[in-house]
Amino acid sequence: MIAAALLSACTKEIDFDFHEEDPVVVIEGQVTNEGRWVTVSRSRSVTDSVHSRCLPGAYITINGDDGLTTELTYDEATNRYFSPVPGEPGNTYFLNMFFEGVQYKASSTMPPAAIINSSEFSWMPMMGERMLCYEMTGVDPQPDVRNYYWFRMHRLSHHPHLKDRRQTAPFSWDLFDDRGCPPGTIIMDWMLMSEKQMDEDDEKNWDRILYDGDRVTVTLMAVDPKVYNYLSELGSGQYHGANPHSNISGGCLGYFAAGSITHADTIVFSRDNIEDYHKKP
């Protein structure tokens, strides 16, 4: 499966620059196999270069079908509300939050994780050029059910071009489902940029170019359909001027997701080690 938007917006930064005239509350929360966290901020203008800090003062609990209720505590050092208690696939989790006299509520069901079998970079021929492609294969945990995934790539670079640039947001991200994949398998081919653009090394593309020595990590998060739809709208809205429809009640922006996370092996990027693309069977 070749990811959509092959030649445009391939390195979407998930900075949540919402389109609002007046600031509104933005809530981003997750329950995963790695713990529970929520951030609370306010929307800002797309022209505002100051990155939001998590706001203190919220009372947040998350409870699940298993009967366990967890209160999240504010941690200024990590800039979020957090609990290390992991979620379990199959459970539905309920967010309940009070902030500045307003109650916010949401629910999300945690799907099972997809095991990643392999991941690598390759060169794919396209329209007379060679495109840098990231290939990933994995195990579909529910072959008879439509499953949805949120793919995020981070890179840590010490290249001189990037020494003073923020690298906390994902280098690249996208969404896909298991339609078109062989039964029991997930396959994703994600285009990054052309070899020609990498050779030209134009300053406007520095944030999009992978350089030798960059450490590349990828997470794959299985999400429920509501979260998938929200993130799809978010990606479209960043280019068409619309805010996505939140799955959280109370009059806010943002999302609440219960999901299962798996990690691909870290790759130290080297163009000399990249081979030509071979289509998976």
Rosetta blueprint (number, residue, H / E / L):
1 M L
2 I E
3 A L
4 A L
5 A L
6 L L
7 L L
8 S L
9 A L
10 C L
11 T L
12 K L
13 E L
14 I L
15 D L
16 F L
17 D L
18 F L
19 H L
20 E L
21 E L
22 D L
23 P L
24 V L
25 V E
26 V E
27 I E
28 E E
29 G E
30 Q E
31 V E
32 T E
33 N L
34 E L
35 G E
36 R E
37 W E
38 V E
39 T E
40 V E
41 S E
42 R E
43 S L
44 R L
45 S L
46 V L
47 T L
48 D L
49 S L
50 V L
51 H L
52 S L
53 R L
54 C L
55 L L
56 P L
57 G L
58 A L
59 Y E
60 I E
61 T E
62 I E
63 N E
64 G E
65 D L
66 D L
67 G L
68 L L
69 T E
70 T E
71 E E
72 L E
73 T E
74 Y E
75 D E
76 E L
77 A L
78 T L
79 N L
80 R E
81 Y E
82 F E
83 S E
84 P L
85 V L
86 P L
87 G L
88 E L
89 P L
90 G L
91 N L
92 T E
93 Y E
94 F E
95 L E
96 N E
97 M E
98 F E
99 F E
100 E L
101 G L
102 V E
103 Q E
104 Y E
105 K E
106 A E
107 S E
108 S E
109 T E
110 M L
111 P L
112 P L
113 A L
114 A L
115 I L
116 I E
117 N E
118 S E
119 S E
120 E E
121 F E
122 S E
123 W E
124 M E
125 P E
126 M E
127 M L
128 G L
129 E E
130 R E
131 M E
132 L E
133 C E
134 Y E
135 E E
136 M E
137 T E
138 G E
139 V E
140 D L
141 P L
142 Q L
143 P L
144 D L
145 V L
146 R L
147 N L
148 Y E
149 Y E
150 W E
151 F E
152 R E
153 M E
154 H E
155 R E
156 L E
157 S L
158 H L
159 H L
160 P H
161 H H
162 L H
163 K L
164 D L
165 R L
166 R L
167 Q L
168 T L
169 A L
170 P L
171 F L
172 S E
173 W E
174 D E
175 L E
176 F E
177 D E
178 D L
179 R L
180 G L
181 C L
182 P L
183 P L
184 G L
185 T E
186 I E
187 I E
188 M E
189 D E
190 W E
191 M E
192 L E
193 M E
194 S E
195 E H
196 K H
197 Q H
198 M H
199 D H
200 E H
201 D L
202 D L
203 E H
204 K H
205 N H
206 W H
207 D H
208 R H
209 I L
210 L L
211 Y L
212 D L
213 G L
214 D L
215 R E
216 V E
217 T E
218 V E
219 T E
220 L E
221 M E
222 A E
223 V E
224 D L
225 P H
226 K H
227 V H
228 Y H
229 N H
230 Y H
231 L H
232 S H
233 E H
234 L H
235 G H
236 S H
237 G H
238 Q H
239 Y H
240 H H
241 G L
242 A L
243 N L
244 P L
245 H L
246 S L
247 N L
248 I L
249 S E
250 G L
251 G L
252 C L
253 L E
254 G E
255 Y E
256 F E
257 A E
258 A E
259 G L
260 S E
261 I E
262 T E
263 H E
264 A L
265 D L
266 T L
267 I E
268 V E
269 F L
270 S L
271 R H
272 D H
273 N H
274 I L
275 E E
276 D E
277 Y L
278 H L
279 K L
280 K L
281 P L
